[in-house]
Amino acid sequence: MSFRRTFRDEVRAQTAADTESPAVARVRFYAANLCILAGVIGLVAIIPLLAGDISWAAAPGCALMVIGGALGGMAHVAGSVRAARRFGLWAVVCAVAGFAEFFLVTSLTS
């Protein structure tokens, strides 16, 4: 009988919600911080929209980035690991989709 843990068992233990390792928690924390940064970029990008420098077609991307930032903040204050992961996943999806939409609209309309 072998007492060595396989690589797959080690990854499962480190990424499980009950036994999450500090390294995995740190990656989740940094991803939430990047989503918050995308939310700030979305807020700042509203200024050129109001000034008329960027097409209003970029507004949904700004809104998605702001929503992603809010969800990233909720991932920080979530009480459990499962809730933080759920908020973090949606935060990443919203931030990336919003940034992609904003980038495409500004590059195609400028």
N, C-alpha and C positions, 0 to 999 in steps of 0.2 A: 504494500500500500504506500502510495506516494503522498507526502505531506506538503509538497510544493503546490502552490496555487498557479493555475494557468493564467495566461495574460488576460483572457476573456473574463475570468472570475475576478481578477484584480480591477479591471475596468468597470465591471458591474458594481463592485463594492464601492469604488470611489465615486461613481456617478449616481448611485441610488439615493433617493431622497432622504432615507433614514441615516445613511452612513456617508454623506457627502464629504469629500476631502476638502481641506482648505484651498487647495489649488483650483478645484472646480468652482468653489464658491467665489474665489477671486476673479476667475474668468467671467462668471455670471455678473459680478459687481462691475467689472470694467465694461462689459457689453451694455449694461444699463446706463453707465455714464456716457457712453458714446451715443446712445439713444437720446439722452437728455441734451447732449450737445447738438444733435440733429434738430431737436425741438427748438433750441435757441436760434439755430440757423433759420428754421422755418419762421420764427417770430420776426427776426431781423429782415427776412426776405419779403415780409409784408410791406415794408416801407417803400421799396421801389415799385411795388404794385400800386400803392396809393399815389405815388408820384407820376405814374404812367410810363415809367421806363421799361417795365417788363409787362408782357401780355398777361391779361387776367386768366388766360388758360393755365397759368402756373399756380393759381390759387388752390386747387385741390392738392397739389403736391405740398404746398406750404401747410395746409390743414393736416395732411397726413403726417408730416414731420412733427408738428406740434402735438398731435395725438400720440405719436411714438414717444416723444419726450415725456408726456404726462404718464404714459404707461411705464416708461423707464423709471420715473420717480416712484410710481406705485410698486414696482419690483423691489425698490430699496426698502420701503417701509412695510412690505408684506410680512405677515407673521410667520408663515410657514415656508419651507423650501418649495413645496409643490405650487403654492400660490405665486411665489416669486418667479418660478420658472414659467408659469402660465402667462403672467404679465410680461415677463421678459421676452417670451417668444412673440407675442403680439406686438410688443414695442419694436423689436427688430424688423418684423414684417412691415409695420407701418412706416418706420423710419427709412428703410431701404426703398420701399415702393414710392414714398413721397420724394425722396432725394432723386430717384431715377426719373420720375415724372417731371420734377422741377428742372433737372438738368436737360432732359430732352426738349422740353418746351422752350427753355431759354436758348438752347443751341439752335433750334429750328426756326425760331422767330426773330433772332437777332441778325 
